[in-house]
Amino acid sequence: MWPSDRKDLKRRVIWAAGFLVVAKISQVVVPYFFKWATDALNGNQDGLGFLPAVLIAPVMLVLAYNLARIIQLGFNQLRDALFAKVGQHAVHQLAYRTFVHIHRLSLRFHLERRTGGLSRIIERGVKGIESIVRFTILNTLPTLLEFALVAAIFGFAYGWSYVAVTAIVVWLYIWFTVRASDWRISIRREMNDSDTEANTKAIDSLLNYETVKYFGNEEMEARRYDHSMERYEHAATRIWTSLGWLNIGQGIIFGAGMAIMMVMSAMAVQRGEQTIGDFVFINAMLMQLSIPLNFIGFVYREIRQGLTDIEHMFDLLDVEEEVLDKPDAIDLLTSTAAIRFNDVHFRYDEDRPILKGISFEVPHGKTVAVVGPSGAGKSTLSRLLFRFYDVQEGAITINDQDIRDVTQKSLRSAIGMVPQDTVLFNDTLAYNIHYGRTDASQEELMQAAEMAQIGDFIRGLPQGLATPVGERGLKLSGGEKQRVAIARTILKAPPILILDEATSALDSATEQEIQSALDYVSRGRTTLVIAHRLSTVISADEIIVLQDGGIAERGTHQQLLAHKGLYLDMWNRQREARETEEKLKDFREHDELGIIVRKRPFD
C-alpha cells in the first residue's frame, strides 16, 4: 500500500485519503440540509440564522441537499479512482512474487504438486488479495471515521442516550456478523477444497485426453468430476443459505435499534424538544449509518473469505526453497568443462538410497555414457548436475568448482538438455526453438533448425515457424518434438550437454536420424549420455554401467563386451529384441504384399 520505490503511488494514497475525509464530511452534512429543508417547508426557520439569507429559502435548501449528495458521491468516486492503481499494483506484486517463488521451489515440490489445483489456488488467491486491499483500505477506514462523526453529532445535539443506543446497536451488529461469518468460513473452506479438487480432475483429464480415449473411460472421468462438483454444489448452497440467515439477523438488530431511536425522537417532538426536521435528521443519519454498518458486515465477510481464499497461496509462499545459492556464490567458470562425480551419495527419502558412492569423470570435450537397468539411478545424475537436488554426501564439480558454490543461473546456462520426453509450450515453433536463447536472431534460429534436421519440415508448413505446436507439442510427432529440443539446445550453445535417453521413445528409423543430429550437437562438447538403447552409445569415450546405485562396470564398448558381464547381457538382450523386431517387420511387409499369407505370429 506504501511502495518505497513508487512516489507516484504514495501521492495517490495521500490524495485518496484527502478525498476520503472530504467525502465523509459531505456525507454528514447531507442530513443537515435535509433537516433544514424540512423545517423550512414546515414554516420553522428557527436556528437557521447562521445560514446565508439566499440559502434559507426551502427550494435553495433542497438544491443544497442534492448538491451535497453529488459532492459526496463525486469525492467517493475520485477516491476509488485514485486508489485503484495502488491496489492493483499491490495485487500485481504479490501475484508476481508467488509466481517467481513457485519457479524457485525444488523439483521435489513440482513432482508432488497437482497442476490444476495449483493454478486454482493462485487464481483465487489473486482475487482474494484484491478484495482485501479494496475493502480494508477503501471501506474500513471511512466507516470508522463516519462512526466517530455520527457519535459526536448525536452526543452534542441530542444527548448521550442516542449515542448509547447507537453504540449498543453497532456492537450487537458487529458481534453477530463476526460470529456468523466465522461459522460460514468453514463452509467456504469446504467449497474451496471441492472447487480445487474438481478443477484438478478436469485439468488432469484434459491433459490426458488421449489416454481417456484409449481406454474408453469418459464416463468414469465424468463421474469423478461430477462427484467433486456435487460437493461444491452442496457447499455453495450452504454458503448462500447461511448468507440469507446472516442478512436476516443483521436486519433485525438494526431495525430494532432504529425503531427505538425513532420512538425516542418522536416522543421528543411531541414534548416540543425537537422539530420535525430533527426527527427527519435522525432518521436520515440512521439510514446513512446503515450503509457503513452493512459495509462492516460485508467487509468482514469479504476479508475473511479473502483470507480463506489466499491462505493456500500464503502456504505456497511459506514453502522453503530446497536448493539455495550460497551468499558468496560465484558464477561458474566455463573456459573448460570437465565434470567430476566424487563419491556421490543421494537419496530422495531416508529409506530409499539411489546413488551409493558414485565416482567418475567426464573430461572436457569427451562423451561419457551411463547405462543400466531401470531404477539404477541414471536420470538422477542429470537432476543432480542441474542442481534440482543437492547431494547428501560427496561432491559434483565442474572445472574443480563444486556446483554448490556457484550460482544456479550460471550453472544451468552452461548445460544443455535433450530429454527423453520433450514437452513443448503451447505456442509456435519459433517460440519453442527461441527458448534456447531468447535474444537470438531469426537467422540464428533457422540455422539451428537446419542443424537439427528440421529445416525442411518447417519450410514445408504453411505457417512455417509461426505454426502452433499444440498443448505439450501434441501436434508434432515424437521425432519432430525431439528435433525441436535439439534445435533449441543448439541455439543455446552450451559447453556441457546432457542427453537423457533422448531417443529411447522413438522408432528405429527415427532414432537413426535423431542420433546423427545428436552426434553433430555433441561434437566438441562435454557430453553426458544417459541411455537405454546401447546401440546409441557405442562411440562414447567411456561407458558407465550402473546397477543398484553403484558402478558395476566401466570401459569402452569393446572392453565391456570383452568383459562378458552385465553390459554384454544387456547388449545381447537388446540385439535379440532388435532382430526379432526386424523379422516381424519383414514378415508384415511380405504379408501385405501377398507373398506370405499367415494368420499366426512369426515363429
C-alpha positions as a printed NumPy array, in Angstrom:
array([[  0.   ,   0.   ,   0.   ],
       [  3.007,   2.308,   0.51 ],
       [  5.653,   1.116,  -2.001],
       [  9.031,   2.651,  -1.192],
       [ 10.084,   2.821,  -4.864],
       [  6.898,   4.433,  -6.211],
       [  6.474,   8.083,  -5.245],
       [  3.583,   8.406,  -7.693],
       [  1.629,   5.745,  -5.813],
       [  2.389,   7.395,  -2.466],
       [  0.941,  10.644,  -3.827],
       [ -2.156,   8.767,  -4.915],
       [ -2.58 ,   7.343,  -1.391],
       [ -2.31 ,  10.853,   0.124],
       [ -4.807,  12.369,  -2.326],
       [ -7.183,   9.433,  -1.885],
       [ -7.059,   9.89 ,   1.902],
       [ -7.859,  13.594,   1.486],
       [-10.813,  12.867,  -0.772],
       [-11.981,  10.24 ,   1.703],
       [-12.179,  12.813,   4.506],
       [-13.963,  15.356,   2.295],
       [-16.467,  12.723,   1.177],
       [-17.269,  11.718,   4.767],
       [-17.705,  15.318,   5.901],
       [-20.03 ,  15.888,   2.934],
       [-21.936,  12.758,   3.877],
       [-22.545,  14.08 ,   7.392],
       [-23.632,  17.486,   6.045],
       [-26.243,  15.939,   3.735],
       [-28.766,  15.059,   6.516],
       [-28.39 ,  18.593,   7.926],
       [-29.633,  20.123,   4.67 ],
       [-32.477,  17.589,   4.71 ],
       [-33.367,  18.675,   8.262],
       [-33.191,  22.386,   7.405],
       [-35.274,  21.934,   4.234],
       [-37.908,  20.002,   6.217],
       [-38.11 ,  22.699,   8.932],
       [-38.244,  25.483,   6.305],
       [-41.072,  23.739,   4.453],
       [-42.828,  23.333,   7.811],
       [-42.557,  27.067,   8.401],
       [-39.983,  26.655,  11.155],
       [-36.81 ,  28.601,  10.364],
       [-35.585,  28.935,  13.918],
       [-31.933,  28.09 ,  14.229],
       [-31.16 ,  28.822,  10.559],
       [-29.859,  32.31 ,  11.182],
       [-26.257,  31.235,  10.679],
       [-27.004,  30.349,   7.04 ],
       [-26.774,  33.   ,   4.282],
       [-30.166,  34.555,   3.503],
       [-30.12 ,  33.127,  -0.008],
       [-29.956,  29.564,   1.393],
       [-32.815,  29.908,   3.881],
       [-35.429,  29.533,   1.131],
       [-36.803,  25.96 ,   1.13 ],
       [-36.047,  25.472,  -2.577],
       [-32.427,  26.507,  -2.103],
       [-32.077,  24.147,   0.864],
       [-33.425,  21.293,  -1.262],
       [-30.914,  22.176,  -4.   ],
       [-28.12 ,  22.414,  -1.441],
       [-29.126,  18.991,  -0.097],
       [-28.843,  17.389,  -3.54 ],
       [-25.624,  19.289,  -4.303],
       [-24.08 ,  17.912,  -1.108],
       [-25.076,  14.394,  -2.176],
       [-23.421,  14.909,  -5.571],
       [-20.257,  16.245,  -3.923],
       [-20.155,  13.266,  -1.579],
       [-20.611,  10.83 ,  -4.483],
       [-18.012,  12.637,  -6.601],
       [-15.3  ,  12.581,  -3.95 ],
       [-16.008,   8.916,  -3.189],
       [-15.518,   8.065,  -6.851],
       [-12.372,  10.198,  -7.077],
       [-11.027,   8.352,  -4.029],
       [-11.722,   4.969,  -5.64 ],
       [-10.256,   6.033,  -8.984],
       [ -7.056,   7.34 ,  -7.397],
       [ -6.618,   4.297,  -5.198],
       [ -7.328,   1.78 ,  -7.978],
       [ -3.756,   1.879,  -9.291],
       [ -2.361,   1.491,  -5.754],
       [ -4.497,  -1.568,  -5.067],
       [ -3.847,  -3.193,  -8.437],
       [ -0.11 ,  -2.594,  -8.019],
       [ -0.244,  -4.471,  -4.705],
       [ -2.191,  -7.335,  -6.298],
       [  0.253,  -7.448,  -9.23 ],
       [  3.321,  -7.513,  -6.984],
       [  2.05 , -10.303,  -4.727],
       [  0.868, -12.426,  -7.665],
       [  4.258, -11.927,  -9.348],
       [  6.053, -12.804,  -6.119],
       [  4.05 , -16.029,  -5.855],
       [  4.762, -16.963,  -9.486],
       [  8.501, -16.375,  -9.07 ],
       [  8.555, -18.273,  -5.771],
       [  6.866, -21.318,  -7.328],
       [  9.553, -21.453, -10.015],
       [ 12.224, -21.332,  -7.33 ],
       [ 10.828, -24.321,  -5.476],
       [ 12.55 , -27.681,  -5.829],
       [ 11.762, -30.394,  -8.33 ],
       [ 10.521, -32.454,  -5.374],
       [  7.704, -29.935,  -4.835],
       [  6.743, -29.898,  -8.518],
       [  6.738, -33.682,  -8.791],
       [  4.23 , -33.817,  -5.941],
       [  2.037, -30.885,  -6.977],
       [ -1.222, -31.055,  -8.924],
       [ -1.242, -28.524, -11.758],
       [ -4.986, -27.875, -11.848],
       [ -5.216, -27.342,  -8.089],
       [ -2.148, -25.104,  -8.06 ],
       [ -3.485, -22.841, -10.804],
       [ -6.828, -22.567,  -8.978],
       [ -5.098, -21.626,  -5.722],
       [ -3.218, -18.808,  -7.448],
       [ -6.344, -17.608,  -9.266],
       [ -8.428, -17.478,  -6.085],
       [ -5.535, -16.005,  -4.122],
       [ -5.143, -13.07 ,  -6.503],
       [ -8.86 , -12.33 ,  -6.319],
       [ -8.775, -12.647,  -2.534],
       [ -5.892, -10.187,  -2.293],
       [ -7.794,  -7.723,  -4.456],
       [-10.839,  -7.989,  -2.181],
       [ -8.8  ,  -7.459,   0.964],
       [ -6.992,  -4.435,  -0.476],
       [-10.186,  -2.825,  -1.742],
       [-12.365,  -3.432,   1.297],
       [ -9.786,  -2.87 ,   4.02 ],
       [ -8.492,   0.468,   2.778],
       [-11.49 ,   1.898,   0.945],
       [-14.247,   0.872,   3.34 ],
       [-12.994,   0.036,   6.835],
       [-11.191,   3.322,   7.489],
       [-14.009,   5.524,   6.072],
       [-16.566,   3.585,   8.131],
       [-14.646,   4.142,  11.363],
       [-14.413,   7.864,  10.556],
       [-18.156,   8.013,   9.904],
       [-18.966,   6.25 ,  13.19 ],
       [-16.916,   8.829,  15.054],
       [-18.681,  11.764,  13.328],
       [-22.173,  10.327,  13.892],
       [-21.463,   9.647,  17.572],
       [-20.161,  13.184,  18.053],
       [-23.231,  14.735,  16.39 ],
       [-25.729,  12.635,  18.334],
       [-23.905,  13.271,  21.603],
       [-23.707,  17.063,  21.297],
       [-27.04 ,  17.68 ,  19.526],
       [-29.412,  15.153,  21.098],
       [-27.822,  13.753,  24.202],
       [-25.723,  10.741,  25.065],
       [-28.73 ,   8.416,  25.294],
       [-28.771,   8.4  ,  21.472],
       [-25.045,   7.624,  21.469],
       [-25.632,   4.732,  23.898],
       [-28.367,   3.19 ,  21.705],
       [-26.191,   3.65 ,  18.618],
       [-23.197,   2.018,  20.346],
       [-25.277,  -0.96 ,  21.501],
       [-26.734,  -1.458,  18.021],
       [-23.295,  -1.233,  16.393],
       [-21.757,  -3.624,  18.943],
       [-24.542,  -6.195,  18.558],
       [-24.428,  -5.851,  14.776],
       [-20.658,  -6.405,  14.617],
       [-20.728,  -9.227,  17.187],
       [-23.432, -11.099,  15.301],
       [-21.704, -10.515,  11.957],
       [-18.356, -11.8  ,  13.235],
       [-19.857, -14.921,  14.837],
       [-21.969, -15.755,  11.79 ],
       [-19.107, -15.057,   9.371],
       [-16.739, -17.265,  11.341],
       [-19.293, -20.062,  11.074],
       [-19.543, -19.525,   7.324],
       [-15.747, -19.658,   6.884],
       [-15.647, -23.418,   7.481],
       [-18.262, -23.827,   4.739],
       [-16.176, -21.578,   2.488],
       [-13.112, -23.77 ,   3.039],
       [-15.111, -26.859,   2.122],
       [-16.347, -25.12 ,  -1.018],
       [-12.78 , -24.078,  -1.966],
       [-11.461, -27.589,  -1.433],
       [-14.215, -29.014,  -3.632],
       [-13.562, -26.388,  -6.277],
       [ -9.811, -27.142,  -6.26 ],
       [-10.459, -30.88 ,  -6.447],
       [-12.905, -30.508,  -9.329],
       [-10.547, -28.245, -11.265],
       [ -7.628, -30.613, -10.663],
       [ -9.605, -33.559, -12.029],
       [-10.777, -31.546, -15.036],
       [ -7.268, -30.358, -15.946],
       [ -5.777, -33.809, -15.345],
       [ -8.391, -35.45 , -17.533],
       [ -7.936, -32.929, -20.351],
       [ -4.133, -33.221, -20.251],
       [ -4.575, -36.999, -20.578],
       [ -7.285, -36.765, -23.244],
       [ -5.761, -39.466, -25.428],
       [ -5.362, -41.908, -22.531],
       [ -9.02 , -41.389, -21.612],
       [ -9.984, -42.223, -25.195],
       [ -7.629, -45.205, -25.42 ],
       [ -9.376, -46.915, -22.524],
       [-12.879, -45.561, -23.151],
       [-13.097, -44.109, -19.656],
       [-15.023, -40.935, -20.451],
       [-17.873, -41.953, -18.155],
       [-15.516, -42.711, -15.285],
       [-13.818, -39.319, -15.658],
       [-17.224, -37.625, -15.835],
       [-18.305, -39.406, -12.632],
       [-15.111, -38.345, -10.806],
       [-15.652, -34.731, -11.882],
       [-19.36 , -34.873, -11.066],
       [-18.627, -36.206,  -7.56 ],
       [-16.395, -33.208,  -6.835],
       [-18.947, -30.802,  -8.3  ],
       [-21.668, -32.333,  -6.125],
       [-19.586, -31.49 ,  -3.051],
       [-19.078, -27.989,  -4.43 ],
       [-22.798, -27.601,  -5.128],
       [-23.676, -28.665,  -1.564],
       [-21.143, -26.284,  -0.009],
       [-22.098, -23.387,  -2.302],
       [-25.79 , -23.878,  -1.455],
       [-24.959, -23.758,   2.259],
       [-22.934, -20.58 ,   1.68 ],
       [-25.865, -18.759,   0.075],
       [-28.368, -20.105,   2.626],
       [-26.187, -19.008,   5.524],
       [-25.83 , -15.582,   3.885],
       [-29.61 , -15.259,   3.942],
       [-29.729, -16.014,   7.68 ],
       [-26.895, -13.561,   8.279],
       [-28.735, -10.778,   6.446],
       [-31.953, -11.505,   8.371],
       [-30.148, -11.303,  11.706],
       [-28.428,  -8.051,  10.741],
       [-31.741,  -6.588,   9.604],
       [-33.456,  -7.466,  12.897],
       [-30.678,  -5.925,  15.019],
       [-30.511,  -2.692,  13.047],
       [-34.292,  -2.475,  12.647],
       [-34.803,  -2.803,  16.411],
       [-32.211,  -0.116,  17.143],
       [-33.687,   2.217,  14.563],
       [-37.191,   1.716,  15.953],
       [-36.003,   2.604,  19.483],
       [-34.26 ,   5.8  ,  18.338],
       [-37.193,   6.885,  16.143],
       [-39.596,   6.393,  19.084],
       [-37.262,   8.464,  21.283],
       [-37.227,  11.24 ,  18.664],
       [-40.994,  11.112,  18.092],
       [-41.641,  11.489,  21.825],
       [-39.177,  14.417,  21.92 ],
       [-41.086,  16.115,  19.069],
       [-44.361,  15.681,  20.953],
       [-42.782,  17.274,  24.008],
       [-41.559,  20.184,  21.855],
       [-37.92 ,  19.364,  22.463],
       [-37.271,  18.562,  18.811],
       [-38.658,  19.725,  15.487],
       [-39.981,  17.626,  12.618],
       [-36.645,  18.41 ,  10.959],
       [-34.813,  16.785,  13.888],
       [-36.974,  13.678,  13.508],
       [-36.159,  13.554,   9.779],
       [-32.486,  14.268,  10.515],
       [-32.168,  11.358,  12.96 ],
       [-33.898,   9.049,  10.506],
       [-31.582,  10.18 ,   7.678],
       [-28.493,   9.762,   9.876],
       [-29.579,   6.252,  10.843],
       [-30.283,   5.364,   7.236],
       [-26.853,   6.689,   6.337],
       [-25.349,   4.741,   9.239],
       [-26.895,   1.534,   7.877],
       [-24.699,   1.802,   4.784],
       [-21.344,   1.648,   6.604],
       [-22.816,  -0.917,   9.017],
       [-23.705,  -3.102,   6.061],
       [-20.193,  -2.448,   4.794],
       [-18.737,  -3.548,   8.126],
       [-20.513,  -6.868,   7.814],
       [-19.758,  -7.11 ,   4.108],
       [-16.128,  -6.05 ,   4.58 ],
       [-15.579,  -8.54 ,   7.392],
       [-17.095, -11.325,   5.315],
       [-15.041, -10.361,   2.281],
       [-11.825, -10.081,   4.276],
       [-12.387, -13.427,   5.994],
       [-13.373, -15.072,   2.734],
       [-10.445, -13.365,   1.012],
       [ -8.091, -14.675,   3.686],
       [ -9.607, -18.122,   3.265],
       [ -9.063, -17.887,  -0.492],
       [ -5.443, -16.803,  -0.161],
       [ -4.402, -18.975,   2.788],
       [ -3.248, -21.693,   0.374],
       [ -1.436, -19.037,  -1.626],
       [  0.337, -17.922,   1.547],
       [  1.105, -21.57 ,   2.256],
       [  2.88 , -21.661,  -1.11 ],
       [  4.898, -18.592,  -0.167],
       [  5.82 , -20.293,   3.105],
       [  7.26 , -23.333,   1.324],
       [ 11.012, -23.008,   1.672],
       [ 13.332, -23.389,  -1.283],
       [ 15.21 , -26.663,  -1.03 ],
       [ 18.146, -25.615,  -3.226],
       [ 19.56 , -22.163,  -2.48 ],
       [ 22.56 , -20.218,  -3.714],
       [ 25.161, -19.544,  -1.049],
       [ 25.51 , -15.868,  -0.064],
       [ 29.006, -15.831,  -1.558],
       [ 28.165, -17.943,  -4.632],
       [ 30.126, -17.042,  -7.779],
       [ 29.468, -17.656, -11.463],
       [ 30.652, -20.943, -12.954],
       [ 33.87 , -20.724, -14.972],
       [ 33.386, -22.458, -18.334],
       [ 36.729, -21.987, -20.078],
       [ 36.788, -25.789, -19.936],
       [ 34.014, -28.109, -18.857],
       [ 35.32 , -31.176, -17.093],
       [ 32.679, -32.827, -14.895],
       [ 33.54 , -34.98 , -11.894],
       [ 31.261, -37.013,  -9.64 ],
       [ 33.253, -37.643,  -6.469],
       [ 31.849, -40.332,  -4.116],
       [ 28.3  , -39.062,  -4.615],
       [ 25.586, -40.407,  -2.321],
       [ 21.961, -39.398,  -2.804],
       [ 18.534, -40.473,  -1.635],
       [ 15.097, -38.992,  -2.309],
       [ 13.845, -40.372,   1.007],
       [ 15.75 , -41.531,   4.039],
       [ 14.781, -45.151,   3.452],
       [ 15.359, -45.062,  -0.309],
       [ 19.045, -44.668,  -1.276],
       [ 19.513, -44.084,  -5.006],
       [ 23.237, -43.43 ,  -5.537],
       [ 25.787, -45.167,  -3.323],
       [ 29.223, -43.649,  -3.726],
       [ 29.32 , -42.863,  -7.457],
       [ 32.685, -41.606,  -8.779],
       [ 33.528, -40.913, -12.422],
       [ 34.73 , -38.095, -14.665],
       [ 33.613, -36.625, -17.977],
       [ 36.762, -34.967, -19.414],
       [ 36.448, -31.713, -21.344],
       [ 35.144, -32.32 , -24.864],
       [ 34.602, -36.05 , -24.286],
       [ 31.457, -38.164, -24.212],
       [ 30.649, -40.467, -21.316],
       [ 27.569, -42.67 , -21.405],
       [ 25.692, -44.039, -18.398],
       [ 23.624, -47.178, -18.948],
       [ 21.916, -49.687, -16.735],
       [ 18.552, -51.214, -15.847],
       [ 15.562, -49.089, -14.856],
       [ 15.815, -47.704, -11.329],
       [ 19.618, -47.833, -11.283],
       [ 19.845, -44.049, -10.798],
       [ 20.735, -42.883, -14.334],
       [ 18.336, -39.924, -14.614],
       [ 19.145, -38.9  , -11.04 ],
       [ 22.648, -37.992, -12.259],
       [ 21.271, -35.336, -14.614],
       [ 18.983, -33.927, -11.928],
       [ 21.901, -33.607,  -9.533],
       [ 24.073, -31.991, -12.192],
       [ 21.356, -29.394, -12.795],
       [ 21.084, -28.921,  -9.001],
       [ 17.423, -29.803,  -8.9  ],
       [ 18.589, -31.558,  -5.725],
       [ 21.794, -31.336,  -3.685],
       [ 23.838, -34.419,  -2.906],
       [ 23.827, -35.658,   0.678],
       [ 27.435, -36.864,   0.577],
       [ 30.319, -36.334,  -1.809],
       [ 30.509, -33.584,  -4.422],
       [ 29.899, -32.799,  -8.076],
       [ 32.419, -30.433,  -9.636],
       [ 32.791, -28.665, -12.964],
       [ 36.323, -27.397, -13.609],
       [ 37.093, -28.253,  -9.968],
       [ 34.308, -25.896,  -8.793],
       [ 31.752, -27.519,  -6.513],
       [ 28.409, -26.798,  -8.146],
       [ 27.014, -25.927,  -4.698],
       [ 29.424, -22.974,  -4.594],
       [ 28.282, -21.414,  -7.887],
       [ 25.053, -19.656,  -8.813],
       [ 22.283, -21.848, -10.165],
       [ 21.725, -19.425, -13.046],
       [ 25.315, -19.678, -14.302],
       [ 25.339, -23.459, -13.792],
       [ 22.176, -24.057, -15.793],
       [ 23.166, -21.615, -18.524],
       [ 26.246, -23.806, -19.112],
       [ 24.255, -27.025, -19.571],
       [ 22.076, -28.048, -22.492],
       [ 19.463, -30.776, -22.118],
       [ 17.725, -33.041, -24.621],
       [ 15.294, -35.154, -22.555],
       [ 13.521, -38.378, -23.41 ],
       [ 10.076, -36.776, -23.352],
       [ 10.226, -33.295, -24.831],
       [  7.306, -31.191, -23.591],
       [  6.784, -28.045, -25.663],
       [  4.951, -24.835, -24.79 ],
       [  1.524, -24.374, -26.34 ],
       [  2.879, -21.742, -28.711],
       [  4.624, -21.585, -32.08 ],
       [  7.641, -23.479, -33.358],
       [  9.573, -20.203, -33.297],
       [  8.783, -19.612, -29.627],
       [  9.847, -23.122, -28.639],
       [ 13.138, -23.006, -30.535],
       [ 13.803, -19.446, -29.358],
       [ 13.531, -20.741, -25.797],
       [ 17.134, -21.889, -26.068],
       [ 18.347, -18.293, -26.385],
       [ 15.665, -15.627, -26.364],
       [ 17.879, -12.912, -27.876],
       [ 18.803, -14.988, -30.945],
       [ 18.026, -13.572, -34.383],
       [ 15.672, -15.201, -36.893],
       [ 18.673, -16.252, -38.991],
       [ 20.313, -17.96 , -35.996],
       [ 17.033, -19.685, -35.204],
       [ 16.713, -21.129, -38.711],
       [ 20.382, -22.117, -38.698],
       [ 19.811, -24.1  , -35.511],
       [ 16.741, -25.717, -37.089],
       [ 18.81 , -26.755, -40.111],
       [ 21.479, -28.305, -37.87 ],
       [ 18.755, -30.209, -36.019],
       [ 17.46 , -31.513, -39.385],
       [ 14.082, -29.88 , -39.003],
       [ 14.567, -27.04 , -41.517],
       [ 12.858, -28.863, -44.427],
       [  9.925, -29.766, -42.185],
       [  9.461, -26.113, -41.139],
       [  9.664, -24.831, -44.735],
       [  7.02 , -27.373, -45.763],
       [  4.487, -25.978, -43.262],
       [  2.007, -23.329, -44.49 ],
       [  2.746, -21.118, -41.479],
       [  6.409, -22.052, -41.175],
       [  7.9  , -21.052, -37.84 ],
       [  4.563, -19.497, -36.84 ],
       [  2.933, -22.945, -36.738],
       [  1.31 , -23.695, -33.332],
       [  2.555, -26.944, -31.766],
       [ -0.477, -27.55 , -29.526],
       [ -0.739, -28.5  , -25.868],
       [  2.613, -30.049, -24.814],
       [  3.545, -30.195, -28.519],
       [  0.965, -32.87 , -29.321],
       [  0.539, -31.603, -32.915],
       [  4.071, -32.828, -33.656],
       [  5.376, -36.378, -33.87 ],
       [  7.89 , -37.712, -31.369],
       [ 10.761, -37.239, -33.816],
       [  9.698, -33.691, -34.667],
       [  9.498, -32.762, -30.991],
       [ 12.977, -34.183, -30.391],
       [ 14.341, -32.145, -33.295],
       [ 12.817, -29.005, -31.798],
       [ 14.519, -29.866, -28.49 ],
       [ 17.821, -30.364, -30.308],
       [ 17.394, -27.078, -32.217],
       [ 16.875, -25.029, -29.072],
       [ 19.852, -26.746, -27.434],
       [ 21.984, -25.866, -30.475],
       [ 20.738, -22.283, -30.175],
       [ 21.727, -22.217, -26.511],
       [ 25.243, -23.429, -27.477],
       [ 26.183, -24.742, -24.016],
       [ 29.652, -26.146, -23.243],
       [ 28.032, -29.12 , -21.454],
       [ 25.392, -31.36 , -22.98 ],
       [ 23.128, -33.938, -21.31 ],
       [ 21.248, -36.437, -23.457],
       [ 18.786, -38.14 , -21.136],
       [ 17.512, -41.169, -23.078],
       [ 16.882, -38.758, -25.952],
       [ 15.967, -41.471, -28.487],
       [ 14.531, -44.282, -26.361],
       [ 10.923, -43.324, -27.141],
       [ 11.464, -43.287, -30.93 ],
       [ 11.269, -45.994, -33.58 ],
       [ 14.49 , -47.348, -35.073],
       [ 14.377, -45.297, -38.282],
       [ 13.656, -42.03 , -36.48 ],
       [ 16.25 , -42.914, -33.844],
       [ 18.978, -43.147, -36.504],
       [ 18.01 , -39.739, -37.936],
       [ 17.903, -38.103, -34.497],
       [ 21.167, -39.794, -33.482],
       [ 23.042, -38.186, -36.355],
       [ 21.774, -34.767, -35.224],
       [ 22.779, -35.525, -31.64 ],
       [ 26.258, -36.606, -32.766],
       [ 26.633, -33.26 , -34.506],
       [ 25.439, -31.315, -31.456],
       [ 27.747, -33.144, -29.045],
       [ 30.841, -32.691, -31.201],
       [ 33.456, -30.796, -29.181],
       [ 31.204, -30.543, -26.126],
       [ 31.481, -32.262, -22.761],
       [ 28.623, -34.73 , -23.082],
       [ 26.898, -36.977, -20.556],
       [ 24.659, -39.511, -22.289],
       [ 22.039, -41.363, -20.245],
       [ 20.897, -44.181, -22.481],
       [ 18.585, -47.144, -22.587],
       [ 19.451, -48.322, -26.102],
       [ 23.091, -49.388, -26.065],
       [ 23.354, -49.005, -29.846],
       [ 23.345, -45.216, -29.349],
       [ 26.455, -45.15 , -27.117],
       [ 28.864, -47.413, -28.998],
       [ 31.109, -44.479, -29.916],
       [ 31.24 , -42.989, -26.376],
       [ 34.706, -42.418, -24.93 ],
       [ 33.651, -44.312, -21.809],
       [ 30.54 , -46.232, -20.784],
       [ 29.489, -46.428, -17.133],
       [ 27.216, -49.342, -16.202],
       [ 25.064, -48.594, -13.139],
       [ 23.366, -51.25 , -11.053],
       [ 21.594, -50.744,  -7.707],
       [ 23.022, -47.242,  -7.309],
       [ 26.655, -48.237,  -7.842],
       [ 29.058, -48.604, -10.767],
       [ 29.09 , -52.252, -11.833],
       [ 31.318, -51.9  , -14.909],
       [ 33.083, -49.224, -16.922],
       [ 35.094, -49.003, -20.127],
       [ 34.637, -48.636, -23.867],
       [ 32.061, -50.615, -25.811],
       [ 34.604, -53.242, -26.934],
       [ 36.158, -53.515, -23.478],
       [ 32.776, -54.088, -21.857],
       [ 31.804, -56.725, -24.413],
       [ 35.1  , -58.495, -23.78 ],
       [ 34.483, -58.332, -20.032],
       [ 31.405, -60.55 , -20.549],
       [ 29.458, -59.078, -17.648],
       [ 26.232, -57.117, -17.186],
       [ 26.847, -54.925, -20.249],
       [ 27.21 , -57.952, -22.519],
       [ 23.964, -59.431, -21.158],
       [ 22.145, -56.145, -21.832],
       [ 23.692, -55.928, -25.309],
       [ 22.632, -59.47 , -26.229],
       [ 19.065, -58.961, -24.97 ],
       [ 18.673, -55.742, -26.936],
       [ 20.248, -57.263, -30.054],
       [ 17.858, -60.214, -29.902],
       [ 14.925, -57.889, -29.409],
       [ 16.068, -55.746, -32.34 ],
       [ 16.5  , -58.768, -34.615],
       [ 13.072, -60.071, -33.672],
       [ 11.565, -56.654, -34.397],
       [ 13.225, -56.575, -37.827],
       [ 11.978, -60.091, -38.652],
       [  8.46 , -59.15 , -37.621],
       [  8.701, -56.033, -39.744],
       [  9.846, -58.05 , -42.782],
       [  7.061, -60.569, -42.169],
       [  4.407, -57.87 , -42.074],
       [  5.726, -56.275, -45.271],
       [  5.667, -59.651, -47.113],
       [  2.245, -60.467, -45.716],
       [  0.855, -57.185, -47.022],
       [  2.304, -57.939, -50.495],
       [  0.574, -61.319, -50.515],
       [  3.851, -63.228, -50.805],
       [  3.337, -64.91 , -47.402],
       [ -0.199, -65.379, -46.131],
       [ -0.402, -66.477, -42.485],
       [ -2.749, -65.652, -39.626],
       [ -0.347, -66.51 , -36.815],
       [  2.651, -64.554, -35.477],
       [  6.049, -65.109, -36.997],
       [  7.847, -68.017, -35.348]])
